[in-house]
């Protein structure tokens, strides 16, 4: 069942994948930056809890 879904079961052809890829990478990079900042803040809080 997994081989049939990965074969021709793609929702978008490659031609439609190329157009929104730039917009998707911008939003993805913003999400990665936000997640990185949140992770650093949480690590800082955790370090303060452990060290005190």
Contact map, one row per residue, 1 for C-alpha under 8 A:
1111100000000000000000000000000000000000000000000000
1111110000000000000000000000000000000000000000000000
1111111000000000000000000000000000000000000000000000
1111111110000000000000000000000000000000000000000000
1111111111000000000000000000000000000000000000000000
0111111111000000000000000000000000000000000000000000
0011111111000000000000000000000000000000000000000000
0001111111000000000000000000000000000000000000000000
0001111111100000000000000000000000000000000000000000
0000111111111000000000000000000000000000000000000000
0000000011111000000000000000000000000000000000000000
0000000001111111100000000000000000000000000000000000
0000000001111111100000000000000000000000000000000000
0000000000011111110000000000000000000000000000000000
0000000000011111111000000000000000000000000000000000
0000000000011111111100000000000000000000000000000000
0000000000011111111110000000000000000000000000000000
0000000000000111111111000000000000000000000000000000
0000000000000011111111000000000000000000000000000000
0000000000000001111111110000000000000000000000000000
0000000000000000111111111000000000000000000000000000
0000000000000000011111111100000000000000000000000000
0000000000000000000111111110000000000000000000000000
0000000000000000000111111111000000000000000000000000
0000000000000000000011111111100000000000000000000000
0000000000000000000001111111110000000000000000000000
0000000000000000000000111111111000000000000000000000
0000000000000000000000011111111100000000000000000000
0000000000000000000000001111111110000000000000000000
0000000000000000000000000111111111000000000000000000
0000000000000000000000000011111111100000000000000000
0000000000000000000000000001111111110000000000000000
0000000000000000000000000000111111111000000000000000
0000000000000000000000000000011111111100000000000000
0000000000000000000000000000001111111110000000000000
0000000000000000000000000000000111111111000000000000
0000000000000000000000000000000011111111100000000000
0000000000000000000000000000000001111111110000000000
0000000000000000000000000000000000111111111000000000
0000000000000000000000000000000000011111111100000000
0000000000000000000000000000000000001111111110000000
0000000000000000000000000000000000000111111111000000
0000000000000000000000000000000000000011111111100000
0000000000000000000000000000000000000001111111110000
0000000000000000000000000000000000000000111111111000
0000000000000000000000000000000000000000011111111100
0000000000000000000000000000000000000000001111111110
0000000000000000000000000000000000000000000111111111
0000000000000000000000000000000000000000000011111111
0000000000000000000000000000000000000000000001111111
0000000000000000000000000000000000000000000000111111
0000000000000000000000000000000000000000000000011111
